[in-house]
């Protein structure tokens, strides 16, 4: 990249969650390898974000690259309507083998948000086909499920980044943020609000949608697995579908294969994405039980009414197969366990810092919640100057590193966070949390 590329970028390229008139700084990355992002000037940044949860094997992994090279020589894309192909079949075969056995019907799409849209449409069409149309969803406050319209309607309606669109979105039901944290002792009555809400509005609900255990962009909260067990039991009691949004948490991020495994429950519909291809290409999958697929398919419509253009993209499927093959030997579990232990050792002492509200770790996720909203521009620049890539938001500085990260690289990330807390210019006390 040349200097004029950055000027063009600033003038014309609209980056996520940023302004066109006062854009946040962008940093020119020209290549990436392992756990490092290489800047145009040759500096190397240790990546603490896995490119928003996705690059669990790091960058330029030879197994994934080789699979994509082989596939692109055969075909990079072909429509999925009326056509099938080996990469899609093999990927679905592996997903059926690796995911809960009840979830055997797979719809491939091209992004996590679309996977959520697919799941919601499945639930709506299921009830319509059953002759009992329902159009409401129950979700958790401070939850996040994506940026498309349906997905936004089940994100927190008040405190999320989507609150400005509330007048345009379907009105759904929400239960307050789950207070009992992961690792705490469950108390009688913790599920009262959830149970009461089910009792009062179950007849209107098409489905309950939850991010299992970890609420991501809504605040990086880790809640007690018993909430999931209670939700599953209530869905069974009232005959309501349970959607698990594992787009961020799937494939080992929380220390178990799926976050649902912490509660030993199986949803009726499961959304996967992000790490599905190891971060190489965009791809998602929505899995459901056969009876749901059959009721939808035997309806008046005769099919499920959805079909993304790049559904089942062969190149993305090849990358996903390669990524899953890298997870088959279970080495990911030992790596995530080691990352978790080091995050606890390195971040826990920060609890006593005057700028820190809380520190929490689960699997390969480490979160430092600070007392003030961070100045993203200044703090991001400071991190880059210290050789790390960490992308904070609101009052959260967090790490979700690739599973292959070395102890030395993780230490560099932890120390950068620790040192950053001593600089008051990184925080903005004028903005309420």
Secondary structure, 3 states (H helix, E strand, C coil): CCHHHHHHHHHHCCCCCCCCCCCCCCCCEEEEEECEEEECCCCEEEECCHHHHCCCCCECCHHHHHHHHHHHCCCCCCCCCCCCCHHHHHHHHHHHHHCCCCEEEEEEECCHHHHHHHHHHHHHHHHHHCCCCCCEEEEECCCCCCCCHHHHCCCCCCCCCCHHHHHHCCCCEEECCCCCECCCCCCCCCCHHHHHHHHHHHHHEEEEEECCCEECCCCCEEECHHHHHHHHHHHHHHCCEEEEECCCCCCCCCCCCCHHHHCCCCCCEEEECHHHHCCCCCCEEEEEEHHHHHHHHCCCCCCCCCCCCCCCCHHHHHHHHHHHHHHCCCHHHHHHHHHHHHHHHHHHHHHHCCCEEEEEEECCEEEEEECCEECHHHHHHHHHHCCEECCCECCEEEECCCCCCCHHHHHHHHHHHHHHCCCHHHEECCCCC
